[in-house]
């Protein structure tokens, strides 16, 4: 996602940005005999990705997706997002995308902030040996493998265990949970 694509969408009247709230709005155009007619502005629909808002828009037939906090930061500062950096939500609320709540930080600074404010505990018993959240126990992984061998479909297993079909596929191919025997 580049700042240029966002600015082009804004210039064409497809996106609008509210600096105060960090909200992003979109509108569509309907073709007509007198030329395109603008429909009313609507708040962008967001999908949650690891607790963060992500939005998408189409520009010249290309679909763009962007994390809202990155787009808000780029629009508020008028520059591309720096390589090797991340956004720190100062108050710890991942969906609060007001520019005043967003700060650029290194990954190390962001992690230290999360630990300092109790947003993340690397020693939590719910985490695996690498500090990441464990979605499945070794027993459940073995049960999934047995069910796959027994002909149960990946979507059915994903629903049953509350995980994505991609995770089930990665378990089957050994990309995830390869350490479980």
N, C-alpha and C positions, 0 to 999 in steps of 0.2 A: 504494500500500500504506500503510495507516495503522496506527499503533500500536493503535488501538481494535480493528481486525479481528483482529490477532494476539492481543491480550488476550482477546477474546471466544472465539477458538478455544481458547486455553489454559483459560479458565474452563469451557468446555464439555467439556474433556477430549479435545480433538482434537489439540492440540499440546503438547509439553513441551520445555523449554529447559534445557540443562545449562550453567550459568554457567562452570564450570571449563574445559570443552573447547570451548565455543561450538557444540556440536552441537544439532540440532533433531530431535525425534522426533515421530512421529504415530501415531495408531491410528484404526481404523474401528470402527463399531458395526454389528452384525448384528441385524436385527429378529427377534423371536421372540414366542411366545405370552405370555411373562412380561415383555415389554418389551425394550428394546434391551440387547444383551449386548456388552460391550467386548472387542475382540480385543487381543492383546498389543501392546505398544509396539514400533515399528520405527523405525530411523533414516530420516529423510526421504531420498528419492531426490533427487539433485541433477543438474542439467544444467550443463555448463560453458558460460558465455557470456563470451567473451574472457578465458578463464582463471579466471573467478570462479564460485563456486557460486551457483546460483539454485534455489529450491524453490517449490512451489506447493501450495495446499490449497483446498478448497471449503468455503464457509461460507454457509448459507442459499441455496444454489443459485448463488452467485456464485463464480467461480474467481479466486483471488488468486495472484499471482506476486511473489516478492520476492527480491532479492539477499540471500544469507545474512548477509553482513557488515553490511548495513544493519539487518536484523531483530535480529541479535545486539546491535548497538550500541543500538538503541532499547529492547530488553528490559533490557539491563544498566543503562541510564541512566534508564529510565522516562519518556522524552519522545520526541516526534516528531523526526525527523531535520531539522536546520536547513536552510532553503532556501539555495541558492548554495554549499553546502559539499559535500565528498566525504569518503570514508573513506580513510585512509592505513593500509596494512598496514605497521606499523613494521619488521618483519623482511624485508619485500619478498616474502613468500610469499603469493600471492593466495588460496590455499585454507586458510590458517591463520586461522581466525575466532574465536580466543579473545579475550574482551573486553580482556585485557591487551595484545594485539597490534593493537588498533584505535584509531585516533586521528582526530578530526575535523580536517580541514585544508581550506584553500582549494584550488582547482584549481591555482593557481600554486605553493603550498607542496608539493602532491602531486607536481607535475612536477619541482620542484627536488630533492625527496627521491629521486625515481627516477633523475635524472641523477647526483646526488651519490653514490649507492650502486651505480651501474653497471647499474641495471635497465632503463634506456632511454637510447639514444644518438641524439639528434636528427640527428646528422650521418652516421649509418650509411649506407653505399652501397645498402643494401636498402630505403631509404625514398625516397619521391617528393619532389618539390619543396616540398610542404607539411609534410613531416616524418612522414607516415603511411606505414604498411607498404604496399608495392605487392604485390598478389596476382597481377597479370597484366602482362606486358610489352605494349607497343603492338602488337607482332607478333601475340601471342596474341589480343588484342582484335580485331584485323582478321580473324584466322582465325575467331573466334567469329561475327562479323558475317556473314562469307561463308557459314559453315555454316548460320546461321539463314536466310539467303536461299535456301540450297540445300535447305531443308526438314528439317534436323536439329532434333530437339526440344530444348527448354530443359533438361529433366531429364538427357538424354543428354550434353549439353555440360557441365552442372554436374558430373556424375560424371567426365567426361574431364579437366576442368581442375582438379578438386578445390576447387570453389567452390560457393556456394549457387545455387539456381535463381533466387532474388531478384536476385542480382548479374547473372546472365545476362539476366534480364528488364530490369534497369536499363540494361544495355549496349545492348539492343535499342531501348529507348525514348529513350536519350540522357541519362538521369539520371546515369549514371556513365560515366567515360572519354569524355566528349563531346569532350575536347581531342584524342583520337586520331582522325586523319583517314585 
